[in-house]
Amino acid sequence: MITIKELSELPFIEATVTFRGQSIKLMNVLIDTGSAGTIFSVNKLEAIGVKPEANDVTQTIPSVDLSLFILKI
């Protein structure tokens, strides 16, 4: 069962991403049911070997406390 918690009136979950046998647990992943895709912080995924390739779409999203370099999946 997935536990959904509410932060600032938005639904969040914990998610585990696995790549080539390595896993990372991501906390506070926003559930956006109207989204056309999923985005994750490249900074987090690099810890398990996920890196953008030449043809991948990447963007920088400014945040209040830092800027995130993201990979659109």
C-alpha positions as CSV (number, residue, x, y, z in Angstrom):
1,M,0.0,0.0,0.0
2,I,1.2,3.5,-0.9
3,T,1.0,6.1,1.8
4,I,-0.1,9.5,0.6
5,K,0.7,12.5,2.8
6,E,-0.6,16.0,2.4
7,L,1.8,18.9,2.4
8,S,0.5,22.4,1.7
9,E,-2.7,20.8,0.5
10,L,-0.9,18.7,-2.2
11,P,-0.5,14.9,-2.3
12,F,3.0,13.5,-1.9
13,I,4.5,9.9,-1.7
14,E,7.8,8.2,-1.3
15,A,9.1,6.6,-4.5
16,T,12.0,4.2,-5.2
17,V,13.8,4.4,-8.5
18,T,15.9,1.4,-9.6
19,F,18.5,1.5,-12.4
20,R,20.8,-1.3,-13.3
21,G,20.4,-2.9,-9.9
22,Q,20.9,0.2,-7.8
23,S,18.0,2.0,-6.0
24,I,17.4,5.3,-4.5
25,K,14.5,6.3,-2.3
26,L,13.0,9.7,-3.2
27,M,11.0,11.5,-0.5
28,N,8.2,13.9,-1.0
29,V,7.4,13.1,-4.7
30,L,4.4,15.2,-5.8
31,I,1.6,13.2,-7.4
32,D,0.4,15.3,-10.4
33,T,-2.5,13.4,-12.1
34,G,-2.8,16.1,-14.8
35,S,0.9,15.9,-15.9
36,A,1.9,14.7,-19.3
37,G,5.2,13.3,-17.9
38,T,7.3,12.7,-14.9
39,I,10.3,14.8,-13.8
40,F,13.1,13.9,-11.3
41,S,16.1,15.8,-10.1
42,V,19.2,14.7,-12.1
43,N,21.2,15.5,-9.0
44,K,19.4,12.8,-7.1
45,L,19.4,10.2,-9.9
46,E,23.1,10.5,-10.6
47,A,23.7,8.7,-7.3
48,I,22.5,5.5,-9.0
49,G,24.1,6.1,-12.4
50,V,21.3,7.8,-14.2
51,K,22.7,10.5,-16.4
52,P,21.2,12.5,-19.3
53,E,22.3,11.4,-22.7
54,A,22.8,13.7,-25.7
55,N,19.2,13.5,-27.0
56,D,17.5,13.7,-23.6
57,V,15.4,16.7,-22.7
58,T,16.7,18.5,-19.6
59,Q,15.7,21.8,-18.0
60,T,16.6,23.9,-15.0
61,I,13.7,24.7,-12.7
62,P,14.3,27.6,-10.3
63,S,13.2,27.0,-6.7
64,V,13.0,29.1,-3.6
65,D,16.1,27.5,-2.0
66,L,18.0,26.2,-5.1
67,S,17.8,25.5,-8.8
68,L,17.1,21.9,-9.9
69,F,18.5,20.4,-13.1
70,I,15.9,17.9,-14.2
71,L,15.4,15.0,-16.6
72,K,12.0,14.7,-18.2
73,I,10.9,11.1,-18.4
